[in-house]
Amino acid sequence: MSTTPATGTPEPGTSTPAPGAGIYVIAEASGQQFWFQPNRYYDLDRIGAEVDESVTLENVLLVRDANGATTLGHPYVSGATVQLKVLEHRRGPKIIVYKMRPKKKTRRKNGHRQELTRVRVESITVAGQVLA
């Protein structure tokens, strides 16, 4: 009977994908930078688009293709776009804002829920070629 050590290393002759391998882009949306991967959904700040509508992001900062080649923009990658599909409009978790001035009997309690749009990445295109 043979045993293999539980060290987490793969058996010789097998290959495992490196962490973070695959196609992804880093793009600007809603004033922030997001790491977008194909067929995943993300929550962005509210976008003025209807449900089931497509949104195109053209401010792509970095592209990594299936071969592992990385293209870095100066500041943006020319011809790169990310196609998003709006799934739903929702609200984020409630955040309590509590302000108090000690020894003055002044207290103020406010709540806030951020307006969000849930989107799914439909396709990533670079120079007219669809990567995913």
Backbone hydrogen bonds, N-H to C=O, Kabsch-Sander energy under -0.5 kcal/mol:
donor,donor_aa,acceptor,acceptor_aa,energy
7,T,5,P,-1.4
14,T,11,E,-1.7
21,A,18,A,-2.1
24,Y,64,R,-1.7
25,V,36,F,-2.3
26,I,62,L,-2.1
27,A,25,V,-0.5
27,A,34,F,-2.2
28,E,59,N,-2.7
29,A,32,Q,-2.8
32,Q,29,A,-1.8
34,F,27,A,-2.9
36,F,25,V,-2.9
36,F,34,F,-0.8
39,N,121,V,-1.9
40,R,37,Q,-1.0
42,Y,119,V,-2.8
44,L,42,Y,-0.6
44,L,117,T,-2.7
46,R,115,E,-1.6
49,A,47,I,-2.3
52,D,86,V,-2.7
53,E,50,E,-1.5
55,V,84,L,-2.9
57,L,82,V,-2.8
58,E,56,T,-0.5
60,V,58,E,-1.6
61,L,26,I,-2.9
61,L,59,N,-0.5
62,L,26,I,-1.5
63,V,71,T,-2.4
64,R,24,Y,-2.7
65,D,69,A,-2.0
68,G,65,D,-1.5
71,T,63,V,-3.2
72,L,70,T,-0.5
73,G,61,L,-2.7
74,H,76,Y,-1.1
77,V,60,V,-3.0
78,S,76,Y,-0.5
80,A,77,V,-1.3
81,T,125,T,-2.8
82,V,57,L,-2.1
83,Q,123,S,-2.9
84,L,55,V,-3.5
84,L,82,V,-0.6
85,K,120,R,-2.6
86,V,53,E,-2.6
87,L,118,R,-3.0
88,E,118,R,-1.4
90,R,116,L,-2.3
92,G,114,Q,-3.0
95,I,112,H,-2.7
97,V,110,N,-3.8
98,Y,96,I,-0.6
99,K,97,V,-0.5
99,K,108,R,-3.1
101,R,106,T,-2.3
104,K,101,R,-1.5
106,T,101,R,-0.9
107,R,105,K,-0.6
108,R,99,K,-2.7
110,N,97,V,-3.1
112,H,95,I,-1.9
116,L,90,R,-2.9
117,T,44,L,-2.8
118,R,88,E,-2.8
119,V,42,Y,-2.9
119,V,117,T,-0.6
120,R,85,K,-2.2
121,V,40,R,-2.3
122,E,83,Q,-2.9
122,E,120,R,-0.6
123,S,83,Q,-1.3
125,T,81,T,-2.6
126,V,129,Q,-2.6
127,A,79,G,-1.4
128,G,79,G,-0.6
129,Q,126,V,-2.0
130,V,128,G,-0.5
131,L,124,I,-3.0
131,L,129,Q,-0.5
132,A,124,I,-1.2
